[in-house]
Amino acid sequence: MTIETNTVVSVSYHLTSKNSGETTESLVEKTKPGDPFVFLLGNGGLIEGFEKNLRGKKVGDKFDFYVPAEQGYGNIELENIVNIPANVFHDDKGKIDYEMVKVGKTLPMTDNEGNRMQGKVREVTGEHVRMDFNHPLAGQELHFVGEVLEIRAATAEELAHGHVHGPGGHHH
């Protein structure tokens, strides 16, 4: 069997990334022995470049491919970097907790419609906190190296729910 749409795939891999123009890659994540990444291919839950590079592979195939930012988490969008008034971060005493709100820290936020998102603090001034709501891997080239461990046809229930059930997947 080969990896195609509506197959459940199990892989071991490690992922590194680098910013455009850089030569050094940084480790993003790595599966652990006995705990592979299990997913349903073709339901829109994975980045385009990952799915595209795995299609057609068989159990035992090794892979080593790069995914440009455009086929990964996208380029950095400047409109996703915004200044939020500093008073939004004030505690009940009208002060900012500078241990919590500091450059480099990622904070949970909600927008005006109640949607949850994560923002990385870029700058803190007396007037505003500059937040970056781009995906943490936006603008980066991704490098996947790994091996295909298992492939099977998705069940009707998995297809209906859009995710894997059972070992490595979701449990209802």
C-alpha positions in Angstrom: 0.0 0.0 0.0 1.2 3.5 -0.7 0.4 6.8 1.0 -2.5 8.5 -0.7 -5.6 10.5 0.3 -7.7 8.8 3.0 -4.9 6.6 4.3 -3.8 6.6 8.0 0.0 7.0 8.1 2.4 6.4 10.9 5.9 8.0 10.6 8.9 8.6 12.8 10.7 11.9 12.0 12.6 14.9 13.2 11.9 18.4 12.0 14.3 21.3 11.8 13.8 24.7 10.5 15.7 27.8 9.4 14.9 31.3 8.4 15.4 32.5 4.9 19.1 33.2 4.2 20.3 31.3 7.2 22.4 28.1 7.0 21.9 26.7 10.5 18.9 24.6 11.2 17.2 24.4 14.7 15.4 21.4 16.0 11.7 22.0 16.2 10.4 18.5 17.2 11.3 14.8 17.1 9.1 11.7 17.5 10.1 9.4 20.3 10.7 5.6 19.7 7.4 3.8 20.1 5.5 7.1 19.8 5.2 7.9 16.1 3.2 10.7 14.4 0.0 9.2 13.2 -2.3 11.1 10.8 -5.0 10.9 8.2 -3.7 12.2 4.9 -5.8 14.4 2.7 -8.2 16.0 5.2 -6.5 19.4 5.3 -5.0 19.0 8.8 -1.4 19.0 7.6 0.8 21.5 5.8 0.7 21.1 2.0 4.4 20.5 1.6 4.5 17.6 4.1 1.6 15.8 2.4 2.9 16.4 -1.1 6.3 14.9 -0.2 4.9 11.8 1.5 2.4 10.8 -1.2 3.4 7.6 -3.0 5.7 6.4 -0.3 5.5 2.8 1.1 6.2 1.3 4.5 10.0 1.3 5.1 10.6 4.2 2.8 12.9 6.8 4.3 12.4 10.5 3.5 14.5 13.7 3.7 12.8 16.8 2.2 12.6 20.5 2.5 9.3 22.5 2.6 9.5 26.2 1.7 7.6 28.6 3.9 4.9 29.0 1.2 4.0 25.3 1.5 4.5 25.2 5.2 3.2 27.8 7.6 3.3 30.7 5.2 5.4 33.8 5.1 5.4 36.4 7.9 2.4 38.6 7.4 3.1 42.2 8.7 -0.6 42.7 9.4 -0.3 39.9 12.0 2.2 42.0 14.0 0.2 44.6 15.9 0.5 47.1 18.7 -2.0 46.5 21.6 -2.6 49.3 24.1 -0.5 48.6 27.3 -3.6 49.0 29.5 -5.0 45.7 28.1 -2.2 44.0 30.1 -2.7 45.9 33.3 -3.6 43.9 36.5 -6.2 45.0 39.0 -3.7 47.6 40.4 -3.1 49.2 36.9 0.3 47.7 36.5 1.9 45.4 33.9 3.5 42.1 35.2 6.8 42.4 33.4 7.7 38.8 34.2 4.7 37.7 32.2 4.7 40.4 29.5 8.2 40.4 28.3 9.9 40.2 24.9 10.1 36.7 23.6 7.2 35.3 25.7 4.2 33.8 24.0 0.9 34.8 25.6 -2.7 33.4 25.1 -5.0 36.0 23.8 -8.5 36.4 22.4 -9.7 38.6 19.6 -12.9 40.7 19.5 -14.9 37.7 18.4 -13.6 35.5 21.2 -11.2 33.5 19.0 -8.2 32.1 20.9 -4.7 32.7 19.5 -1.1 32.8 20.7 0.9 36.0 20.3 4.6 36.5 20.8 5.7 39.7 22.6 8.1 41.6 20.3 8.3 44.9 22.3 6.9 46.5 25.5 6.6 50.2 25.9 4.6 52.4 28.2 2.0 52.9 25.5 1.8 49.5 23.8 2.8 45.9 23.6 3.9 44.8 20.1 2.5 41.3 19.5 3.3 38.9 16.6 0.3 36.6 15.8 2.0 34.8 12.9 2.6 31.0 13.4 5.9 30.5 15.2 7.2 28.7 12.0 6.0 31.3 9.5 8.7 32.4 7.2 10.8 29.4 7.8 12.0 26.5 5.6 11.2 23.2 7.2 13.4 20.1 6.9 11.8 16.7 7.6 13.9 13.5 7.9 12.3 10.2 8.8 10.7 6.9 7.9 7.3 5.5 7.0 6.3 3.0 9.7 2.8 2.0 8.8 0.0 2.7 6.3 -3.6 1.6 6.3 -6.9 2.6 4.8 -8.9 5.0 7.0 -12.1 3.6 8.5 -15.5 5.1 7.6 -15.7 6.6 11.1 -12.2 8.2 10.7 -13.2 9.7 7.4 -16.5 11.1 8.8 -14.7 12.6 11.8 -11.6 13.8 9.8 -9.1 12.3 12.2 -7.4 9.1 13.3 -9.0 6.9 16.0 -7.3 4.3 18.1 -3.6 4.0 18.9 -1.8 7.2 18.0 -5.0 9.0 17.2 -8.1 10.4 18.9 -10.3 8.5 21.3 -14.0 9.2 21.7 
